[in-house]
Every structure is written in structure tokens, then in C-alpha cells.
Amino acid sequence: MVSNLPCRSFSSFLPLLKHCQSIKRLKPLKSLLIVHGLTKNNLLLEQFLKSCFNLGAPNLALSTFYQIRRPNLFLQNLLLKGLSSHGLYEDVLSVYLKCRILNCPSDDFTFPFVIKACSALGASEIGRQIHCIVLRKGYERNVVIMTCFIDFYAKNAHIGIARKLIDGISEPDLVSWNALVSGYCFNGLDKEALGVFWEIRGMDIKPNMSTLASIIPACTRCRYFGMGKCLHGFAVKCGYFLSDFLVPAFISMYKSEVDLSSARQLFDSAVERNVSVWNAMINSYTQNERFFQGFEMFREIIRANVQPTSVTFVSIIPSCENYFNIWYGVSLHGCVIKYGLENQASVLTALVSMYAKHGNIILAEFLFNQMPNKRLLSWNVMISGYVNNGLWNESLVAFHEMQLEGFSPDAVSIVSILSACSNQGDILLGESAHAFVVRRSFETNINASNALLAFYSDCSLPSTCFKLFERMATKNTVSWNTLISGYVNSGQKEKANMILQQMHREGEKLDSVTLLSILSSYTESENFSQGTILHGYAIKTGCDFDVSLTNALISMYCNCGELDAGLSLFDVMPERSVVSWNSLMTGFRHYNLSDEVLFLFGSMIKEDQRPNQVSLLNLLPTCCTLPHGKSIHAFAFRTGIIEETTVLTSLIFMYARFGNINLSLRVFYIGKKGDISLWNAIMSVHVDAKNVERAFAIFRELLHKSLEPDKITVLSLISSCVLVNSLKLADSVMAYVIRKAFDKDVVVTNSLVDLYARCGNIVVARLLFDYLLEKDAVSWSGMINGYRLHGDARGALELFSKMKLSGVSRDAITYSSLLSACSHAGLVEKSQRVFNSMVEDGVSPTTEHYACMVDLLGRTGHLQEAYDMVNRLPFKPSVCMLESLLGACKIYGNVELGERMFQMLSKMYPQNSESYLMLHNIYAAAGKWEDANTIRSIMEGRLLRKVPGFSQVAD
């Protein structure tokens, strides 16, 4: 209809514009403007552009403007104003730059819009160029333009320039000061913002609502709640408080002070509750973990017919992650769709996070993939969701895809990806992430640095962790705790304590996590005094009210052998968790105090504390009878704890302990066959019972179910081979070990060395030993024992010399094997050197070491030296040791020493018939038949009989 009207003049076109009420009718009018050459009429163009902006068609106004060959200043400013009001800042800059090319002038009305666009887009270089133009044109005294520049520089991280600009204004108005205050707050310089506020007050300039809107959140972040309350009074006095503009800010302030009653009073007293006021109140509840009240507030906003915004849902959805089940989240998801917010990136990101934390990663992925405009935050949430659900590979793939999409990872991305690397054990990838942190200068980010510390700590690289810690410019308590925990987990307890002392010296406050980390390392009686010092520190700082810390203290006292102290602490606990009971039960079980464990379990039930799998794991080893074990089995079945694999494995071992392998098998077959630990348990039971064929059958069944054996499985397999003593079977097992790459594990290779040594192939055992890249004390001791089994004392001694040169510390087992080898070879001198070397190494000789020496000295005729050694023993000699020396006296005919040994034996073990028989034989060999008959008479008088021998034929 419009196209049929005559339209050749301004007078005929203008009425059409006035009656045009839709964008649909504007488009034909634009065509008429161009076709009839009316684009040269500036007044008509002005009206057309205004109509476009009023009807919400800024793109139509922009395309029309681009048809003008020589735009004037007025039309330029009109378009810039319209585009700016619609937030089209890129178009603002594009129009300005085109007008510059067309030599269209600029005035003091042009620059504020252009500067605002530079500020919004972060176009710092263009902004600086415009600043030069402004100075060249002499607008530096224009307060409005200078205020825009203050805002521009503040938002582009040049707050110092912003301050210089305001200092250069002769009489800055309140708008200028508000821009500076807002800039300081934007850059996190809240204290500087408060300083500017006091400057304003000192100039007798009355703050307005914009001033308060910036300064109240600054007070909240600085926790200057007293000042915030004064500003609340000031706002009421000035009448500003009637505006709902400030109510959300004050509600947030009271929320941070955990004064929710005052926040609620403000909400209730608000004259008009717009959606911002509702959002502030909902956020106050959810941030203070009052999730139920937050959800109720959400229901109220729906009943009040106030349409929720994306901020509403972003505040309420996270409450479903921690307090409500997934169905609450699903209902909120329905509301999101109902109110047309399903395409809002922030809302979708919150939903993705909620579904991921509830374990519904498929739905989280679906929503993420449907997201139209993904942000960096959205990617971070998805990566974190994968990590939290144990999907390490998927998190790494998402991290890669994020970069392909053009997003540069931030510190939050790095924290998530380092967690994935540590769980994967992928050191190379983690080091790549470290390089990325250095390249992007994220090292100054404390969270990223702490994540790197945690990564190296989890990968058992405490030295690398320490080097990184030393280079950190800023450290917080988390940094110290991570380092301490790393040393504790790697078994370097002394270094952990040194770091703790350094932390205390440097004035860093020890928190409950610090104490929890270090207390777990106090497992010996010598740590008791250190533990009590930390207990005193906990009481002094108020940390003793933390239940987890009290549980750790109970464990520490029990580990140090101070069970009474642990029990006393347990008795005074105002609130006990299941961990508290388990900590004490574990302590009693460690010292084989079965009655106390049973009593604690009974008390636990009486106090309505539900036991968990750890409780039963403590209880099962204390079973004295099979019926007792069955009753615990029934309890586990009744309470549902039977589903736990650790409980099933413990039941398997319990039944095996009472010799009932059939019941162990029944328990095994009701468990989840996908868990390798169950298979390991039943294999171990068969190996201990010497049912080698059954153990191998279980292993074959395991392979048929396509399960991957672990190190424990392989060790049980090797133990089975030791029992069979078959070289052919040993070769098969070793081939399997190599194919599955278990040969790189030191423990497995040590077992193979022992297997081949026992099967008679010392050459292969030595080859396996030599191929070991990192040999521990067990490796060396195992090979030395192999030479002992083969009677090769010289080989054992040579290997021992190499062990000393390698720097690996020798232990009691090493010396036991070496002394036994020398003893069987009759090497007295070398044995004595080895024995002396053991004392020099700080290894305390045990009964076994002394027995080897006494046996060697006795068999080689050094009877007096052997007797002297027995007399110097720091403990009571064993029967075997004394009988060995008594037997040597018989061989060498030393009647006098034999009598002394008999006296020692009969005094310590009066009912031992062997010693009487041996002395009788010594007398008989020496021809002292009268003495021999006397010994026989004493035996008959005491009813001592010789233990009869017997023969056994194997099946």
C-alpha cells in the first residue's frame, strides 16, 4: 500500500513516517527514500532514523545511513546516540571511523558515545587515538568527555591515568568522581575507592545513588560493615532508600555479615520489589547455605508474578548441587524453558554444572552442546564436570576442543586440567600444563600455583613440588598444606615436620587442614611429644572443636601407643562421628585388643551410631570363632554394607582363617566380579591354603572374563609358582608379566628374582636383578638370599659389597640372609665382619642374627666364643640357639660347656626333654655312664619322654 502512494517530496513522506508503527512498514519507506532521492534531505533522514531507533530497528537505521554520501555532523551524532543506546558498540566505532574518512567533523557530543564504545569493547588503542584527537581539538576541559575517558581508562586497567585525568579537571562534578569510584571497584581496589569517597565528602559534594551503588559493595568486600550501616542510615536520611536501586546492594551487604534477619527486614520493607531485590534475597540465602529458604523465596517470586531473570536461576540452581536432589534441578530446568531463558549462556552453564555434580554427565553434555554462545566459563564448567565424574580422558579432549574453538584457557581451566593429569598419572601432560602456566604468566595466580603444587605432590614428585614452592612469589595456607601433605604421602616425615616448623616461623597460621596433614605422619611412639604439642596448639587456636581434627588426634594417640590418651579424648568429645568410633577401634585392633574392639562396637550400636564398612573391617579380624564371624556377616547383609567390596574381601579372609574355604568361595561368588580386588582375595586364600591348582583356575577364570589383573594378582600368581617349584611354570608366568609390562614394577621383579632362585635357576634370577633400573633394599636382600639358597657364600658377599657401594641402606633381612650364607659355608671370619658391619650400620641384631653366629661358631669348634656370645645377649636366648650350642658340645666332646648349656636350658625350659637327651649323649660319648644314667633317671622321675619320630608319604 505504501509503495502505491505518491512520494516525491518531504511534505508527502513525513505523514507516512508519523503513522508508521512497525518495522515491517519502515522497510518500504527506506526503499522510497532511496528511489526518490530523498536521502539528501537531512530533516527527512533525521525523522526516519529516529523512527528506526524508536521501533527497535537499529540495523535499518545503520544501512540507511550508509547510503548517505556526505553525512553531516548532526546525523552522525544522532546515529551514534541510537546505536549506543542499543548497545551496538562495534557499529558505533565503525560509523565514527567511516565519518572520519568522509571528513565528517566531530564535536563534544560525538566523543562521549565513541569513548563509551571503546570502553565497552576494550578497544584501548582506538581509545588512546581518540584521546589524542580530543586534546588536539581542545576538548580537554570538557568535563563530560573527560569523565568518559576516566571510565575508559579505569575499565582498561589504567586506573592511574584515570586518577591523573580527574586531578587535571579544575572542577570535577559528582559524575566524574562516580566514574573514578566505579573504576577503582572494577579493578578490585576497594580501599582506594573508599578513599575517593572520603575525598568527595571532604569537598562537601553530596553522594547520590550512583555513588552509593558502587561504594556499598566495596564496604561489603572489605568487610567494613560498620561503614556500610552508616551509609544505610545516610541513604534513609537522604530519601535514596525508597529507590529499589540500592536495596539489593544493602541486602548483599547484610548477607556477607551473615545478618540474614536484617537482610530479610530490608526485603520486607521494600516499597517496590523488582526482580533485582528478589534476586539479592535469593542469593543471600543460597550464599549462606540456607538452601531451603532460598528455594522457598524462589517459589514466592513465582507466586508474586515477578518474572525471574537469568540472575535468579544462576543464584538458585547451585542450591540443587549441594542440598536438594536432581529432581529439584529438573523442575528448575522446566521453569527456565517456561520463561524463555533456555538459550541464556549463564543459565545453561549453571544447569550443566548442576547435572554434572549429580552424576548425569550425559544430560550435562547435551545441554553444553546445545549452548548457542559458549563462554570460557561454560567450557570450564564442562571440563570440571568431567574431572569430578572421573572422566579424565574426556576432560582432556574438552580442554583441547576449547582451544580449537578459539578460547584461551584461564587459571580455572588449568586447575581442572591439572587435576585430570594427576589422576591419570600423566606427568608429561601435567608438565605441559605447567609450561602453559608460565607462558601465560599465570604463575602469579595463587590458585594455579597451588594446583601445580598438588599435581606434583599427587605424582610423588616432592622435590619438584618444593622447587616450585620456593619460586612462588605469594604463598597462602593452602600452598604450605599441599607441600606438607606431599612430603607426608611420600613417606618423608622429617621433611614434612621441617616445613611445618618453617611455616610457623614465617608467621603463617596453621589451620585444621595443616594439623590433619601432619598428624597422619605421627605413627611411632617417638612422635608422641610432637603430637601433644600440636594438640595444645589446636586447643589454643580453637581448632579442637573440629570433629575431623579430633578424630585425627585420636588416631595419632593410638598410633603412638597411647591408647588411654586416645580413649580420654574420645570420651570428652561433645559430638562423635562414625570416624571417631572407627579411629579408636582401629587403634585397639592394631594392638590386638579384641575385647575392647567388641565393646566399642556394642557401644556404637547402643548410641544409634550406624557402623560403616570401616567399622566391620576393624571387627572381622577380632572374630574368635566361626559363629561370631557369621553373625558379623549377617549384620553386614542386614545393613546393606555387604555391597562394599572391602567388606567382602575381609569376609573371604575371615572364613579362610577358620579353614572354611567353601564359605570364602560363596562370598566371592556373590560379589561384583568386575572388581579385581575380590579375585585377588580368593587367589590369595588358595595360595595360603596351598591349593595351587585352584589358584591357577581362578586366574584362568579371571582372564576369560576379560578382567585386567593388577600387581597384587601377579604377586599371588608368583607365590603359587614358588609352591609348585616348577621352572617351566615360572617361565610362563614371567612371559605374561613381561607382556603386561609388570616387569617394570620393582616389587614384581623382586618376587620373580626370589621365584627363580627357589626354582634353582640362579642365572636367570641374577639377570632379572641386573636389569632392574631402580633397586631397593628388598631387591638386594632377595638376590643375596638367592645365593644363600644355592650355597654360594662368595656370590652373596660380593653382592653385599656392591650394595654398600650403591648407597642403598641395609636392613635386618639383608644381614640375616648374608649371615646364614656365611654360616652354611663355615666362613667364621667373614661372618664376624658382617656381624660387626651390621652394628656399625645401626641395625640392631635380632635373635635370628645371633642364632646364625652361635650356630656357625659352634659348628666350627669355636665353642667358648659361642658361649660368650650367648652370655652377652641383650635378650633371652631361644631354645634353638641353646640346643644348637649343646649339639656342638656333643660333636666336639666339651662336657664342661655342655653342662653349662644344659643348666641354662633346664632353668629356662625345664620340660624340654631334648636338652636332657643331648646331655645324656654327651656323657655317653665321653664314657661317663654314671652321669648318663643319672640324667636318664631324672627324665623318668619328671615323666619326660623323647618325642617319637615319624615318616610321611606325600600324595
N, C-alpha and C positions, 0 to 999 in steps of 0.2 A: 504493500500500500504506500509506503514511504517513497519508494522509487518512482511511483507514478506522479508524484507531486512536482509542480514546477519549483525549481530551487536554484535560481541563478543569482540571488542577492542575499545580502545579510538579513534584510527585513523578512524574507520568506523562510530563511533557515532557522533563525533564532526561536520562533514559536515552536518549531518541531523539537528543538533541544529541550525547551522548558517542559513539554509534555512527554518527553521520553523518560520512562520509568523502569526500563530493563536493559540489560546488556545486549539482549537479542536485537533490540531496536537501535542500539548505538552503532552496531557494525555497518548497517546500510548507510547511516548518516556519515560515517567515516568515508565510505566509498563516494558519496555525493560530494563531500568536501574536496576530495582529490580530483574527481572527474570534472567538476565545475570550476576548478582552480581557486577555491576559496581558502586554501592553506596560506595564502598571502595576507589574509585578513586576521590580524593579530587579536582583535577583540573577539572574533568568532572562534578562533582557536583557543583563546583563554576559556570561553564558556564550555567548549567541547571537552577540554582537558579536565576542567572542574567536574563536569558531569561523569566522566570516566572514573575519576577517583571517588566521587560520591557513591556511584553504583558498584564500586569494588572491581573495576576493570583497569588496573594499572598497566597491564601489558598492552591494552588497546591504546591507552594514552601514550605509552612509550613508542609503539610502532607508528602512531600518527606524528609524534614529534620528530621521528627520524625522516619523515617526508619533507620537513621544512629545510630549505636550502640554507637560509641565513636566519637562524633563530635569534631573537633579541634577549636581552637580559631578563626581562620580566617573565617571558615564557620559560626560560631556563630555570629561574628560581621557583616558578610555580611547579614545574615538573619535579625538581629536586625535592621540594617540600612534600609532594604527593608520594613519591617513591619512598622517601624516608619514613613517612608515617605508616606505610605498608611494610616496612622492614626490608625493602629491596635494596640493600646497601651496595651490592655489586653493580646494580643498574645505576645507582647514584654516581658512583665513580666513573662508570662507562659514559654517562651523559656529560659529566663535567669534563672529562678528557676530550670528548668529541667537540664540545663547545670551545675548548681551548684551541683545538686545531682550526675550527671555523672562525677564530678570532672574536668569539663572543666574550664580552667583558664579564668580570665578576665584581661583586660588591660585598658589603658587610652582611648582606642577607644570604649570599651564596655559601660563604665559607663554613658557617656552623653546620649545615647539612653535610657538606663534604667531609669535614673533620669528624663528625659523628660516624659517618660510614667507615672511615679509616679506623676509627676506634673499635667499631663492632667487628670489622673483618681482620683486625690485627695487621693492617697494611702499614707497617711502621715506616717503610721507605717513602711511600707516597705521602704519608702524613708529614714527614720531615720536609719534603719538597714543597708542600703547600704552606708549611710554616715559613719557608724562605720567601715564597710569593707574598704572603701576608705582610712580612716585615718590609719587603720591597715596596709594597703598596701603601705602607704607613698605617696599617690597622693594628699595630701592636698596643695601642691604648684603648682598643675596643674591648670592653670588659666581657661581653658575650663571647667574642671569638677567643679571647684568652682563656675563658672558663672552659670552652670546648677543648682547647689544647691541654689544659690541666687534666681533664678527663682522659684525653687521648694518651698522654704520656704515662699517666698513672696505670691505665689498663694495659699498656705495653711494656710494663716492668721498668719504667724510667721515672720512678717516683721522685727522685732527686731533682730532675728537670722540672717536674710539676711544681715542686716546692719553690724553686727559683722563679718560676713564672708568676706565682701568686705574690711572691715578695716584690716582683717588679711592677705589680699593679698598684697605682697610687691609692686608690680607694676600692679595694675588692668588696663586692657585695656578698650577701649570705649564700647566694647560688655558687659563687666561686669557692667559698670556704666549704660548702657541702660537697663540691666536686673533689676537693683535696681529702676531706674526711673519708668519703666513699673510696677514693683511691688507696689510701692507707689501709682501709679494711679489706679491700680487694686483694692487696698484696700480703695480707696476714700481719700487717704492722699495727696491731690493735692498740698497743700502748702509745704509739706515735699519733694515732687517730684521736685518742683521748687527750693527748697533749694539745692538739689543734683545737679540740672542743673547748678546753680551758682558755686558750687564746681568744676564741670567739667571745666567751663570756667576759674576758677581761676588756674587750672593746665595747662592751655594752650592746653587742648585737644579740638580739633575741633569737634563739634557735627556733626553727619551725619543725613541722612533722618530718620533712626530709632529713633534717639533721638528726632527729631522734631515731628515725628508721635505720640510720647507719650506726649510730653510737650505742644504742641499746644492745644489739648483737655483739658489739665489741666488748661491752661490760660483761656480757654472758660468757664470752670465750675467755676473757681474763679472770673470770670468777670474781669480779668486783660487784657482788650482789648488793652491797650497801649503796654504792653509787647508783646502781640500777633502780633501786627502790626510791632514791631521791628523785631520779628522772621520772619515775612513775608519778610521784607527787607533783612534780613540775608540770607534767602533761595534763594531769587532772586540773591543776590551778589555771593553766592557760586555755583549757577547753579543748585541747587536742584529743583528749581521751575519748571524746564522743565519736571520733572517727574510727572506723574499723580497720584503718590503715596501720595503727600502732598496736592494736590488741594482740595480733599474732606474735609480734616481737616480744611483748611483755609475758605472754603465756610461755613462750620458749625460754625466757629468762628464768621464770619460776620453775619450769621443768628441770633446768640444769641445776638448780639449787635443791632439787628433789623436794620442792614445796608444791606438790600437786594440788593441795587443797586451795592455795592461793590462785593457782592457775585455773582451777575449776571455778572459783568465785569470779574471776575476771571473765571467763567464758559465759557464765550465767548472767553477769551484769551487762554484757554487751548489748547495746540497743539494737543493732542490726548484725546478725550473724551471717556474714557472707561465707563462701566456701573456704577462704583463707583462714578465717577464725576456726572453722570446724577442723581444717587440716592441722592447724597448730595444736589443737587439743588432742586430736587422734595421735599425732606424732609424740606429744608429751607422754601419753600413756605407753605407747609402744617402746619408746626410747628408755623408759624406766621399767621395762619388763612387766607392765601391767596390761598384759595382752588381752585378758578378758574384758577389762574396761574399755580398751581401745576398740575391740570388736563391737561392744555394746554401743559405743559412740558412732561407729560406722552405721549400725542399724538405725540410730536416731537420725543421722543425716539423710538416710533414705526416706524415713517416715516424715521428715520435715520438708520433703520435696525440693531439697537443695541438690543440684546435680553434682555428683563427685567429679573431680578432675584427676588428671594423671598423678598429681601430687598426693591425692587422697589414697589412691591404690598403691603407690610406691611406699607410703607410710604403713598401710595396714597389711599388705601381702606378706612382708617378712615375719609377721607375728605367727603365721601358719607354719613357718620353718621350725620354730622353737617350742610352741605351746600347743597348737591345735594339730589335728591330723590332716591328711591330704584332702579330705572331703570339704573342709572349710575353704581350702585353697581353690578347689574345683568350683565351689559356689561363687567365690570372688571372681574367678575367671569368667563365669557366666555373667556377672554384673559388668565386667569390663566390656564384654561383647554387647550387652544390652545398652550401655551408654556410649557405644561407638568409639571406644578407646583401644580397640584391638590392634590398631596399627601404630600406636604410640610406642616408640623405641624404649622409653624409660619403663613403661608398664610391662611390656613384653620381657624386658630384661629381668624385672622383679619376678615375673611368673616363671621364667627359665630357671632362676636361682631357687625358687620355691620347689619346683618339681624335681630339680637335681638333688636338693638336700633331702627330699623324701624318697630318693632312690629311683624315681621314674625318669630315667635318663632318656628313654625313647621319646616321651612327650616333650621333654625339655629340648631335645634335638629338633623335633618337629616345629616347635614354636620359634626356635632360633633360625631355622632355615626359612620360615615364613616371614621373618622380620624384613621390612622393606628397606629401612635405612639403618644398617648395623653401625654401632659405635664401638669405640675401643672398649668401653665398659661392658658392652654386650659380649664381645669376644672373651674378655677376662672372666666374666661370669661362667661362660660355657666351658672354658679351659679349667676353671676351678671346679666346676661340676664333675668333669671327667676325673680329675685328680681325687676328689672326695669320694667318688664311687669306685676307685681303684682301677680306672681305665687309663693306665699310664700311656699306652701307645696312642690312644685316641686323643689324649691331651696334647701330645707332641705333634700329631697330624694337624690339629686345630691351630696350634701355635704357628705352624708353617703356613697354613692356608691364610691365617690372619695377615701375615706379611705379604703374601701374594696379592691380597685384596688391597694393599696399599696402606695398611695400618702399621704404625711403628710401635712396637711393644713398649710399655712403660714399666715402672718398678713393680706394679701389681702383677703384670704378666710374668715378670721374671721370678717373683716369689712362687707363683703357682708352678711354673715350669721346672724350677729347681726342686720342688717337692716331688714332681714326677721323676726327675733324673735320679734322685736319691732312692726312691722306691724301686726304680728299675735297676739301680746299681750301675747306671751308665755314667762312669766318671768322665769319659771323653766329651759326652754331650754337656755335662754339667760344667766342664772347663770351658766349653764353647760359650755357654751362657755367661760365665764369668768374664770372658773376653768381650762379650756384647755389653756387659755392665760397664766395663772400663771404657769401651769405645763411646758409649752414650753418656759417659760421666754420671752414671747412676750411683757411683761409689759414695757420694755424699748423702744418698738416701739411706737412712738408718735401717729401714725395713728390708731393702735389697741386700745390704751388707749382712744383716742378721740371717737372711735366707741363705746366703753363701756360706756363712759360718755353719749353719745347720746342715747344709749339703755335705760339706767336707767332714763334719762330725759324724753324720749318718753313714758315710762311706769309709769310716775308720781311718781317716787321714788327720789325726790330731795335730801333727807338726805343721801341715799346710794350714789348718784351721788357726793355729797360733800365729803363724806369719801374717795371715790376713787380719787377725785381731790386732796385732801390733801396728799395722798400717792404717787402721781405721782412725779417722780424724775425730769422729764423735762416737762414743760408746754409751749404751744405756744398760740397764739391769739385764735385759734380755740377752745382750751380747755376752756379758760375763757368764750368765747362766748357761748359755749354749756351749761356751768353751769348757766350763766346769763339767757339764754333762758329757761332753765329748771325751774328756780325759777319763771320767769315771767309767763310761761304757767300753773304753778301750783297755781298761784294767790298770791305767796309770794313776793310781790313787794318790801317790805322793805329789805328783804334779797338780792334780786337782786341788789338793789342800794348799799348795803354794799359791795357786791362782786365787783361791778363796781369801787367803791372808792378804794378797796384793789388793784384791777388791776392797777389803775392809780398810787397808791403809790409805787407799785413794779416796776414801770417803763415800764410796758407793754403798747405798743401803741394801742390805741383804733382805730379800723378801722370802715368802714361803717356798717359792719355786727353787731359789738358791739352796735353802736348807733341805728341801726334798731331794735335790740332786746329790748333794754331798753326803747326806745321811745314808744313802743306799750303798756308799763305799765303806762304811764303818761296819765291817763284818768280823773283826777279830777282837779279842779281849783287850789288846793294847790300844784300841780305838775308843775305849770306854770314856776316858777322861775328856777326849775331844768332843765326844757325843754329848756329855753332860754340859760342857761349855756352850755348845750350840743350843741345848735345851734351855739353859739360862738366858741366852740371847733372845730366844723365841718368847719366853715369858716377859722379858723386859720390853720387847717391841710389840707385844700383843698378838704375835702370830700363833701363840699356843691355842687360840680358840679355833684355829683351822683344823677341822677333823682329819683331813688328809695328812697334815703335818704331824698331828698326834699319832696317827697310825704309823707313820714313818719312824717316829721316836720309839714306839713300842717295838717295831721290828729291829731297830738299832740295838736297843737294850737286850732283846732276845738273842740277836746275833753275837753280841759281845759276852754272852753267858750270864747276863744279869737278869734272870727271869723274874726275880722278885720286884725289881725296879719296873720292868715292863708290866707286870700284873698290877702294881700300885698305880701306875699311870692310867691303866685301863679302868681300874675301879673308880677313879675320880672323874672320868670323862662324863660331862653332862649329857652328851649325845653320842651314841655309838652307831657306826655304820656296819654293814656286813664285813667290810675290810678290816675294821677294828677287831672283830672276833677272829677273823682269819689270820691276822698278823700274830695274835697271841697263840692261836692253835698251831701255827707253823713253827713258832719258837719252841713250844712244848714237844711237838713231834720230832724236831731236829735233835732234841736230847732224849728221845725215846721214852718220854713220859706219857705213856698211853692212857693211863687212868685220868690224868689231867685233861688230855685232849677230849676224852669221852665226857668228862664232867662239863667242860666248856660247851661241847655240842649240845648237851642236855639243857644247860642254862640258856643257850641261844634259842632253843625251841620254846622254852618256858616264857622268854621275854618277847615272843612273837617276832623274832628276827628271822626272816626267811633265809636259810642257807643257800649258797650258790655252788657252782662246780668246784671252786677252790676249797670250800668247807669240806666237801666229800673227798677231795684229793688228799686233804690232811687226815681224814678219818679212816679211809680204807687201809692205809699201811699199819694202822694200830689194831686191826682186827686180830683177835687171838684164836678164834675158832671159825670154822666154815659157816655155821648158822649165823654168827654175828655178821660176817661178810654178806650173807644172803639178805639179812634184814636191811643193811645199808643199800643193797641193790634194789630191794623193794621200795625203799624210801625214794631213791633216785627215779624209779619208774613212776611212782605216785605223783611226784612233784614236777615231772617233766624234764628234770636235769639229765635224764638218761640220754637225751638227744645230743648232749655235748660229747664230742669225740674224746676229749681229755678224760672224761669220766669213764667212757667205755674202755679206753686203753688201761686205765687204772684197775677196772674190774677184771680185765683179762689177766693182768699181772697178779691180782689178788687171788683169783681161783687157781692160777698156776702155782702160787706159793703154797697152797694146800694140796698140791698134786692132782688137782682135778682139771686136766687139760680139756676134757669134753665140754665142761661148762665154759671154759675160756673160748672154745670154738663157737659155742652157741651165742655168746656175747658178740663175738666177731661177726657172725653172720647176720645179726640184727642191726649192725651199724651201717653207716653210709660208706659204700665200697669205693667212693670216689676220693676218700681221704687216705693218703699214703701212710699216715701215722698208725692207722689201725692195722694195716698189713705188716708194718714194721714190728708192732707189738706182738702179733701172733707168730711171726717168724722168730722173734727173739725168744718167745716162750718155748717153741720147739727146739731151738738151739740149746737153751739152758737145760731142757729135758733130754738132750742128746738124741732127739728124733730128727736126725739129719735128713732122711728121705722125705719126711713130711714137710720140713722147712723148705726143701727144694721144690716140692709140689706146690706149696703156697706161692713161691716165687714164680713158677711157671704160670699159675692161675692169674697172678698179678699182671704178667706180660700179655696174656690172652685178652685181658680186659682193657688193654691199651693204656695202662697207667704208667706214668714215668717214675721209676724208682729214684729215691734220693740217696744221700750219703749214708744214712742210717741203714737203709735196705742193703746197700753194698757191703757195709761192715758186718751185718748179720750173715750175709752170704759167705764172706771170707771166713767168719768164725765157724760156719758149717764145714767148710773145706778143711780147716785145721783139725776138726774132729775126725774126718774121714782119712786125712793124711794121704791124699792122692795127688800126685804131681799132674796127672792128666786133667783132673778136675780143676786144679789150681791154674793151669794154662788156659782153660776155657773161661774161667772167671776173670783172669787178667785181660783176655781179649775183649770181653764185654766191658770191663772197666775202661779200657783204652778207647773203645768205640764210642762210649758215652761221655768221654772226656773227664771221668772221675779221677784219672791218674794225675791230674794237676792239683788235686787236693792232698795236702801233706798227710792228713790223718789216714786217708785211704791207702796211700802209698806206704806209710809206716806199717799198716796192717798186712799189706802184700809182702813186705820185707820179712815180717815175722812168719807169714804163711810159708814162703819158700824155704826159709831157714828150718822150719819144723818139718817140712816135707823132704828135706835132705838136699835141696839144691841151693847151696850157699853162694854159688857163682851168680845165679840169677838174682838172688837177694842182694848181692853187692852191686850188681848192675843197676837195679832199681834204686838203691840207696845213692849211687853216684849220679844218677840222672835227676835226682831231686834238686830243684833250683834253690829252695829255701829249706834248710834242715833245722828242725827244732831239737830239743833235748831228747824227746821220745824217739826221733829218727836215729840219733847216735846210740842211745841206750838199746834200741831194738836190734841194731846191727851188731853191737858188742855182744848182746845176748845170743845172737845167731852164731857167732864164733864160739861162744861158750858151749852151746848145744853140740857143736861139731868138735869140741875138744881142742880148738885152735887158740890157745892162750896167747901165742905170739901175735896172731892177727888181731885179737882183742886189744892187746897192749898198744900195737901200732895205731889202731883206730882211735884209741883213747888219747894218744899223743896228738893226733890230728884234731881231735875235738877240742883239746886245750888251746891249740893254735887258732882255731876258728872263732874263739871268743864266746861260744855257747856255754852257758853255765851248766855244771854237772849237778845231778841230784842224787838222792839216796839210791834210786833204782839203777842208775849208771854204775855206781860203785858196787852195788850188790852183785850185778852181772859180772863185773870185772874181777871182783874178789873170788867169786865162785869159779870162774875160768882158771884163775891162777891156782886156786886150791886144788882143783882136779888135776892140774898139771904138776903139782908139787913145787911151785915156784915160791919158796919162802921169802927170799929177799925182796923180790918184786912185789909180793903181796904186802909186805910190811911198808914198802914205799907208797904203794897205792893207799893203804890204810892211813898213813901219815898225811898224804896229799888230801885225803878226804877231810881230815880235821882242819888242815890249812885253808881249804875252800869254804870252811864254815858249815859243812854238812855234819850234823850230829849223828854218830854211829848208832845204829839200832841193834836189836837182838840178832837180826839176821847177819849183819856185818861181823859182829863179834863171834857168832857161831861159825862163820866161814873161816875166820882166823884161828879159832880154837881147834877146829877140825883139821886145818892144814898143819898147824904146829904139832898136834897130837899124832897125825899120820906120818909126819916126817921125823918123829922122835924127839921134838923139842918140847918135852913134857913139862919141864919146870916153867918155861916161858908161857906155855898154855895155861898152867895153873895160876901163874902170877896175873895173867890177863883176866882170868875168871874172878880172882880176888879183887881186882881193881874195877870191876864192872859197876857202872853207876846205877844199876837196877838189878832186880832179882834174876839170876840165871835161869834159863829154861831147862826142862828135863833132857831135851835132845842134846843140848850143849854139854851138860854134865855127863850124860851117858856116852857121848862121843869121846870125851877125855878118859872116861873109865875104861872104854873099849881099847883105847890106845895104851893104857897102862897094862892091860892084859897082853897086848901084842908085844910090848917091849919089856914085859916082866917086872914092872915097877910096882912092887907090892905096897910100899910105904905110901906112895902118892895115890895108889888105888884105894887104900884105906881112907885117906883123907876125902877123896871124892865120894866114897860111899857114905861117909859121915854127913857130908853136905846134902847128898841126895836123900838119905833116910830121914834127916832132920826136916827137910822141906817137903818131901813127898814120902811119908812113912809107909804108905800102902802100895808103893811101886815095887812089884816083885822082880822086875828086870834088873834093878840095881843089886839085889841080893844074889841073883843067879850069876851076874857078871863078877861079883867079888868072889863067889864060890869057885868060879872057873879060874880066877887069878890065883887063888890059894892052891887049887888043884894043879895048875900048871907049874907052880913053884914048889910043889911037893909038900905043901903044908896041909896034910889031910885032916889033922885035928881041927885046925881053924875052919877048913871047908865043911867038916861035919857040924861044927858049931853053928855056922850060918844056915845049914840045912835044917837044924833043929829049931832055930829061931823062926824060920819060914813056916815050919809045921805048927809051931806054937801060935803064931799070929794068923794061921789059916791062909797063908799066901800061896797061891798056886801059879805055876807057869802057864802063860796064855798059850793054848794049843795052836799050832799052825794049821792051815787048810789050803787045799788046792781048788782052783776054779777053772772050769772049761767054758769058754765063750761059745755062744750060739753061732 
